[in-house]
């Protein structure tokens, strides 16, 4: 079953952990880019079993601290 499409404005209000699709929409990047950067340690993530999850606050702090360095 597909999850309803999330508006990026609503991502700001979303509680809990994001998946790679949520992060991709938030950053306006591809899902594969998100996975590549997370697995390389360039995006903060939480590994739960074989899943990658992302804390919205940690991503926002990372982006503010890194500026344009995430490419």
N, C-alpha and C positions, 0 to 999 in steps of 0.2 A: 504494500500500500504506500502510495506516495504521500509525502508530507506536504502540507500546503506551502505555497511559495511565500517566502518571507520578504517583506519590504525592507530595504537597508535602513530606512528610518526607524523601523521597529526593532532592528537588531540592537540599537542603543538601549532599548528598554528590556531586552531579553535577559532573563535570569538563567543561571546555570552555565554549563559548559557548551561550547559550540563544536560542531563537527567541521570537517574540511570544507564542505559546501557553504556553511555559514561564513567561514573566514574568507573564502574566495569571493563571496558576494560583498562582504564588508570592505575588502581590499581592492575589489574590482580586478581580480586576478583569476587565473585558471585554478581549478582544483589540483591539477598535477603540479603546478608551481608551488602551491601551499604544501603539498606532501613532500616535494623535493627539499624545500627550505626547512621544513620541520625536521625531516630525517637528517639533514645536514647540521642541525643545531642552530639554524639561523632564525627560526621562529620559536618562541616559547610554546611548549605543548606538554600535555600530560599523556603518558602512555598507559592505557588500561587494557591489559591483555594485549591483543593485537590491534587495538583501536587507538587512534590519536584523537585527543580532545583538546580544546583550547579554552583558556579562561579569558573572557572578554577584557577584563581589567588588565591582565598581564600583557595582552596584545596591544592595548592602547598605550600602556606605559612603555613597552618596547618601541613602538612606533615613535612616540615623543622623544625617547632617548636616542634613537638611532637616526632620526631624520630621514634623509634620502639614501641611507646606506643599504637598505634592503632592496635588492634587485635580483 
